């Protein structure tokens, strides 16, 4: 399974991230299970093995933590950030089933799970961040979501999250005071400029500490983020417009964005044609859903090809669902529950070597221009 956390390290992680309080009785570790539509794969199986190992470690150290730990399984929802099913199953021990039990008598509703398990860790294939963020607004829970987690991410769990949280807080403050962000990207076909409207929005901090009820976020963590203004106020359309480049393998796709929506693809090539067809088929996919600012690259963390970690390294922009961050686009805007998506595009050299972040400036409410990035690196003092 590669690098592992020891039992005491798992206990220390739960204490550091959640700070369990007297009277809290149980913690749930969630896993989603394969099915005929989405068959198992090696990283998924390894992730479930990590979930089992952590459950056993926390159970063995129950006296140290003061919490019962339950492994909870549910059928996968076939897409990142799709709504969770109504019911899940508490795993009673032994080998994990290949599919979730369909016996309602042996199941628990997610509402009951939230009522009895104030702390949740979701070690899943498909991201449960959106539904758990929304659930945390209605139930007294706090949740760490770890979609795509792998053993090679464990070093990022050992960071000084007090310092990570401090840096994230500084970036959140900048986003709170900004009314817009101006990007200049360098590509093989020339520069691309994009303005992102940040009016009517507040930033969010995800610094790896989930200590209060109502909080849900990724782990490993280390980002500030904000939903661009989507134009929902009468008479006040979104001012987000320009060209956004995204590299897929050797091809740079260039999206034309207007009113915070990717309306067409200007580039040519196989992936450009695929993306253009997707915008026609699923317009909500083209919603510019997030501007994120990760900080973990400064701590020596490198990308590994999994969004959960890679987006925490530096600049990222996302398409799709935004309601879990305070935006307007949610499952109702997609053609089916399986089509719901929130997908991040990460702008660090290892993930998009042909797209350079030449400059990013924040236009502040007082008229000040705050340099944010220059030549791919932060231009703010931490």
C-alpha positions as CSV (number, residue, x, y, z in Angstrom):
1,X,0.0,0.0,0.0
2,X,3.0,2.3,0.1
3,X,3.6,4.9,2.8
4,X,1.3,4.6,5.8
5,X,0.2,6.6,8.8
6,X,0.8,4.8,12.1
7,X,-2.0,4.4,14.5
8,X,-0.8,7.3,16.7
9,X,-0.4,9.4,13.5
10,X,-4.0,8.7,12.5
11,X,-5.2,9.7,16.0
12,X,-3.0,12.9,15.8
13,X,-4.5,13.7,12.4
14,X,-8.1,13.5,13.7
15,X,-7.2,15.6,16.7
16,X,-5.4,18.2,14.7
17,X,-8.0,18.5,11.9
18,X,-11.3,18.2,13.9
19,X,-10.4,18.8,17.6
20,X,-13.1,16.4,18.9
21,X,-15.2,17.8,21.7
22,X,-16.6,16.2,24.9
23,X,-19.9,14.6,24.2
24,X,-19.1,13.7,20.6
25,X,-19.4,9.9,20.3
26,X,-18.6,8.7,16.9
27,X,-16.7,9.2,13.7
28,X,-17.6,7.8,10.3
29,X,-15.2,6.9,7.5
30,X,-17.1,6.9,4.2
31,X,-16.2,4.8,1.1
32,X,-18.1,4.5,-2.2
33,X,-18.2,1.1,-3.9
34,X,-17.8,-0.1,-7.5
35,X,-20.7,-1.3,-9.6
36,X,-21.3,-2.6,-13.1
37,X,-21.2,0.9,-14.5
38,X,-18.0,2.0,-12.8
39,X,-15.9,-1.1,-12.2
40,X,-13.2,-1.3,-9.6
41,X,-9.6,-0.2,-10.2
42,X,-6.3,-0.5,-8.3
43,X,-6.2,3.0,-6.8
44,X,-9.8,2.7,-5.7
45,X,-9.2,-0.6,-4.0
46,X,-6.1,0.8,-2.4
47,X,-8.1,3.8,-1.1
48,X,-10.7,1.4,0.5
49,X,-7.8,-0.5,2.1
50,X,-6.6,2.8,3.6
51,X,-10.1,3.5,4.9
52,X,-10.1,0.0,6.5
53,X,-6.7,0.5,8.0
54,X,-7.6,3.9,9.5
55,X,-10.8,2.5,10.9
56,X,-8.9,-0.3,12.6
57,X,-6.3,2.1,13.9
58,X,-8.8,4.5,15.4
59,X,-10.8,1.6,16.9
60,X,-7.6,0.2,18.5
61,X,-6.9,3.7,19.9
62,X,-10.4,4.5,21.0
63,X,-9.4,5.2,24.5
64,X,-7.0,7.9,23.3
65,X,-9.5,9.6,21.0
66,X,-12.8,9.0,22.8
67,X,-14.7,8.2,19.7
68,X,-16.2,5.1,18.2
69,X,-15.2,4.7,14.5
70,X,-17.4,3.2,11.9
71,X,-16.7,2.3,8.3
72,X,-19.7,3.3,6.2
73,X,-20.2,2.2,2.6
74,X,-22.5,3.4,-0.1
75,X,-23.0,2.9,-3.9
76,X,-20.9,5.3,-5.9
77,X,-22.8,8.1,-7.6
78,X,-21.0,7.9,-11.0
79,X,-19.7,11.5,-11.0
80,X,-17.7,13.9,-8.9
81,X,-19.8,16.1,-6.6
82,X,-23.1,14.4,-7.4
83,X,-25.7,14.1,-4.7
84,X,-25.2,11.2,-2.3
85,X,-27.8,8.4,-2.2
86,X,-30.4,8.4,0.4
87,X,-29.0,5.5,2.4
88,X,-25.6,4.0,3.4
89,X,-24.5,0.9,5.3
90,X,-22.4,0.5,8.4
91,X,-19.8,-2.1,7.7
92,X,-19.9,-4.7,10.4
93,X,-16.4,-6.2,9.9
94,X,-14.7,-8.7,7.6
95,X,-13.9,-8.1,4.0
96,X,-15.6,-5.1,2.4
97,X,-18.4,-6.1,0.0
98,X,-17.9,-5.6,-3.7
99,X,-21.2,-3.7,-3.9
100,X,-23.3,-1.9,-1.2
101,X,-26.0,-4.1,0.3
102,X,-29.4,-3.4,-1.0
103,X,-31.1,-4.6,2.2
104,X,-32.9,-1.5,3.6
105,X,-33.1,-3.1,7.1
106,X,-29.4,-3.1,7.3
107,X,-29.0,0.5,6.1
108,X,-29.0,4.0,7.6
109,X,-30.1,7.2,6.1
110,X,-27.5,9.9,5.6
111,X,-29.7,12.1,7.8
112,X,-29.4,9.6,10.6
113,X,-25.7,9.2,10.0
114,X,-25.2,12.9,10.3
115,X,-27.2,13.0,13.5
116,X,-25.1,10.3,15.1
117,X,-21.6,10.9,13.6
118,X,-20.5,14.6,13.9
119,X,-17.2,13.9,12.3
120,X,-16.9,12.3,8.8
121,X,-13.9,11.4,6.6
122,X,-14.8,10.6,3.0
123,X,-12.1,8.4,1.3
124,X,-14.0,8.0,-2.0
125,X,-13.4,7.6,-5.7
126,X,-16.0,10.3,-6.6
127,X,-15.8,13.6,-4.7
128,X,-18.4,14.0,-2.0
129,X,-17.3,17.6,-1.3
130,X,-20.4,19.3,-2.7
131,X,-23.1,17.2,-1.0
132,X,-21.2,17.2,2.3
133,X,-20.7,21.0,2.2
134,X,-24.4,21.4,1.7
135,X,-25.2,18.8,4.4
136,X,-22.9,20.7,6.8
137,X,-25.1,23.7,6.4
138,X,-28.1,21.7,7.7
139,X,-26.6,19.3,10.2
140,X,-24.1,19.7,13.1
141,X,-21.3,17.9,11.3
142,X,-17.8,18.6,10.0
143,X,-16.4,16.6,7.2
144,X,-13.0,16.0,5.5
145,X,-13.4,14.9,1.9
146,X,-10.5,13.0,0.3
147,X,-11.6,12.0,-3.3
148,X,-8.8,10.2,-5.2
149,X,-6.6,10.0,-2.1
150,X,-3.4,7.9,-2.5
151,X,-0.7,6.8,-0.2
152,X,1.8,9.2,-1.9
153,X,-0.3,12.1,-0.5
154,X,0.5,11.2,3.1
155,X,3.4,13.6,3.3
156,X,0.9,16.4,2.7
157,X,-1.0,15.3,5.8
158,X,2.1,15.8,8.0
159,X,2.5,19.6,7.1
160,X,2.4,22.4,9.6
161,X,-1.3,23.2,9.0
162,X,-1.1,26.2,11.4
163,X,1.2,27.9,8.9
164,X,-0.8,26.6,5.9
165,X,-4.0,28.0,7.5
166,X,-2.3,31.4,8.1
167,X,-1.3,31.7,4.4
168,X,-4.7,30.6,3.2
169,X,-6.3,33.3,5.5
170,X,-4.2,36.0,3.9
171,X,-5.3,35.0,0.4
172,X,-8.9,34.8,1.5
173,X,-8.7,38.3,2.8
174,X,-7.5,39.5,-0.6
175,X,-10.3,37.7,-2.4
176,X,-12.9,39.2,0.1
177,X,-11.7,42.7,-0.9
178,X,-11.4,42.1,-4.6
179,X,-14.0,43.0,-7.2
180,X,-12.3,41.3,-10.1
181,X,-9.2,39.3,-11.3
182,X,-7.4,39.9,-14.5
183,X,-5.4,37.0,-16.0
184,X,-2.8,36.9,-18.7
185,X,-1.8,33.5,-19.9
186,X,1.0,32.6,-22.3
187,X,0.3,29.8,-24.8
188,X,2.0,28.5,-28.0
189,X,-0.7,30.3,-30.0
190,X,-0.1,33.6,-28.2
191,X,-1.4,35.3,-25.0
192,X,-4.9,34.9,-23.7
193,X,-6.6,37.4,-21.4
194,X,-9.4,36.8,-19.0
195,X,-11.3,39.0,-16.6
196,X,-13.1,37.2,-13.7
197,X,-15.9,39.1,-11.9
198,X,-15.6,38.7,-8.2
199,X,-18.3,41.2,-7.1
200,X,-21.1,40.1,-4.8
201,X,-19.0,37.2,-3.5
202,X,-16.9,36.3,-0.4
203,X,-13.8,34.1,-0.3
204,X,-13.5,30.8,1.5
205,X,-10.6,29.4,3.4
206,X,-9.7,25.7,3.4
207,X,-6.6,25.5,5.5
208,X,-6.9,21.9,6.7
209,X,-8.6,22.8,10.1
210,X,-12.2,21.7,10.4
211,X,-12.9,22.5,14.0
212,X,-16.4,24.0,14.0
213,X,-19.7,22.4,13.1
214,X,-20.9,23.3,9.6
215,X,-17.5,22.9,8.0
216,X,-16.6,20.6,5.2
217,X,-13.6,20.6,2.9
218,X,-10.8,18.7,1.3
219,X,-7.9,17.0,3.1
220,X,-5.0,17.4,2.3
221,X,-5.9,21.1,2.1
222,X,-4.4,24.5,1.6
223,X,-6.3,26.9,-0.6
224,X,-8.4,30.0,-0.6
225,X,-11.2,30.0,-3.2
226,X,-14.1,32.1,-4.4
227,X,-17.1,31.6,-6.8
228,X,-17.0,34.2,-9.6
229,X,-20.2,36.3,-9.8
230,X,-22.6,34.4,-12.1
231,X,-25.0,37.2,-13.0
232,X,-28.0,36.2,-10.9
233,X,-28.9,39.7,-9.8
234,X,-31.5,41.5,-11.9
235,X,-30.0,44.1,-14.2
236,X,-26.5,43.2,-13.2
237,X,-24.9,40.7,-15.6
238,X,-21.6,39.0,-14.8
239,X,-18.6,40.8,-16.2
240,X,-16.5,37.6,-16.6
241,X,-15.2,37.4,-20.1
242,X,-12.2,36.6,-22.2
243,X,-10.2,33.5,-23.3
244,X,-9.3,30.7,-20.9
245,X,-6.7,28.2,-22.1
246,X,-6.5,24.7,-20.7
247,X,-4.0,22.1,-21.7
248,X,-5.1,18.5,-22.3
249,X,-2.0,16.3,-23.1
250,X,-0.3,18.1,-26.0
251,X,-3.3,20.2,-27.0
252,X,-4.2,23.6,-25.6
253,X,-8.0,24.2,-25.7
254,X,-9.1,27.8,-25.8
255,X,-12.6,28.6,-24.4
256,X,-14.3,31.9,-25.2
257,X,-16.0,33.0,-22.0
258,X,-18.7,35.6,-21.8
259,X,-21.1,36.3,-18.9
260,X,-19.2,33.8,-16.8
261,X,-20.0,31.0,-19.3
262,X,-17.8,29.2,-21.7
263,X,-19.8,29.6,-24.9
264,X,-17.5,28.1,-27.5
265,X,-14.1,26.6,-28.2
266,X,-11.8,28.7,-30.5
267,X,-9.0,26.1,-30.9
268,X,-8.9,23.1,-33.2
269,X,-7.9,19.5,-32.5
270,X,-9.5,16.3,-31.2
271,X,-9.9,17.5,-27.6
272,X,-11.1,20.9,-28.7
273,X,-13.9,19.3,-30.6
274,X,-14.8,17.1,-27.7
275,X,-15.0,20.1,-25.3
276,X,-17.0,22.1,-27.8
277,X,-19.5,19.2,-28.1
278,X,-19.7,19.0,-24.3
279,X,-20.5,22.7,-24.0
280,X,-23.5,22.2,-26.4
281,X,-24.7,19.0,-24.7
282,X,-24.2,20.2,-21.1
283,X,-24.2,24.1,-20.9
284,X,-23.8,24.0,-17.1
285,X,-20.4,22.4,-17.6
286,X,-19.2,25.7,-19.0
287,X,-20.0,27.7,-15.9
288,X,-16.9,29.2,-14.4
289,X,-17.4,27.9,-10.9
290,X,-14.3,28.7,-8.9
291,X,-11.1,30.7,-8.7
292,X,-8.8,28.8,-6.3
293,X,-5.4,29.7,-4.8
294,X,-3.4,26.9,-3.4
295,X,-0.3,27.2,-1.2
296,X,1.3,23.8,-0.8
297,X,3.9,24.2,-3.5
298,X,5.8,26.5,-1.1
299,X,6.0,23.5,1.3
300,X,7.8,21.3,-1.2
301,X,4.7,19.3,-2.3
302,X,4.7,18.2,-5.9
303,X,1.7,17.3,-8.2
304,X,1.0,13.6,-8.5
305,X,-1.9,13.7,-11.0
306,X,-4.7,13.8,-8.6
307,X,-6.9,16.9,-8.3
308,X,-7.3,16.5,-4.5
309,X,-3.7,17.3,-4.0
310,X,-2.7,19.1,-7.2
311,X,-5.2,21.9,-6.9
312,X,-3.7,22.8,-3.5
313,X,-0.4,23.7,-5.0
314,X,-1.2,26.9,-6.8
315,X,-3.7,28.6,-9.1
316,X,-6.7,26.7,-10.4
317,X,-10.0,27.5,-12.1
318,X,-13.0,25.2,-12.2
319,X,-16.0,24.6,-14.5
320,X,-19.4,23.3,-13.5
321,X,-21.2,23.1,-10.2
322,X,-20.9,26.0,-7.7
323,X,-23.8,25.9,-5.3
324,X,-21.7,24.1,-2.7
325,X,-19.4,27.2,-2.6
326,X,-22.2,29.7,-2.5
327,X,-22.9,30.0,-6.2
328,X,-26.0,29.4,-8.3
329,X,-25.3,26.4,-10.4
330,X,-26.3,23.0,-9.0
331,X,-27.7,19.6,-10.0
332,X,-30.9,21.3,-11.3
333,X,-28.8,22.9,-14.1
334,X,-27.5,19.6,-15.5
335,X,-29.3,17.2,-17.7
336,X,-29.1,14.3,-15.2
337,X,-27.6,13.5,-11.8
338,X,-24.7,11.6,-13.5
339,X,-23.8,14.7,-15.5
340,X,-23.2,16.9,-12.5
341,X,-19.6,17.9,-12.3
342,X,-17.2,20.3,-10.7
343,X,-13.8,20.0,-12.4
344,X,-10.6,21.9,-11.6
345,X,-7.9,23.0,-14.0
346,X,-4.6,23.4,-12.2
347,X,-2.1,26.0,-13.5
348,X,1.3,24.8,-12.3
349,X,4.2,23.9,-14.8
350,X,4.0,20.2,-14.2
351,X,0.3,19.9,-15.1
352,X,0.1,22.5,-17.9
353,X,3.6,23.1,-19.2
354,X,2.4,24.9,-22.4
355,X,0.2,27.4,-20.5
356,X,2.1,30.0,-18.6
357,X,0.6,32.2,-15.9
358,X,2.3,35.4,-16.9
359,X,0.3,37.7,-14.6
360,X,-2.7,37.8,-12.4
361,X,-3.9,41.1,-10.8
362,X,-6.7,41.7,-8.3
363,X,-8.8,44.8,-8.8
364,X,-9.7,45.8,-5.2
365,X,-12.8,47.6,-4.2
366,X,-10.9,50.8,-3.3
367,X,-9.4,51.0,-6.7
368,X,-6.0,49.5,-5.8
369,X,-4.5,46.9,-8.2
370,X,-2.9,44.1,-6.2
371,X,-0.4,41.9,-8.1
372,X,-1.2,38.3,-7.3
373,X,1.0,36.3,-9.7
374,X,4.0,37.1,-11.8
375,X,5.6,34.5,-14.1
376,X,3.8,31.7,-12.3
377,X,4.8,32.6,-8.7
378,X,2.9,34.5,-6.1
379,X,3.6,38.2,-6.0
380,X,2.2,38.7,-2.5
381,X,4.3,38.6,0.7
382,X,3.4,35.8,3.0
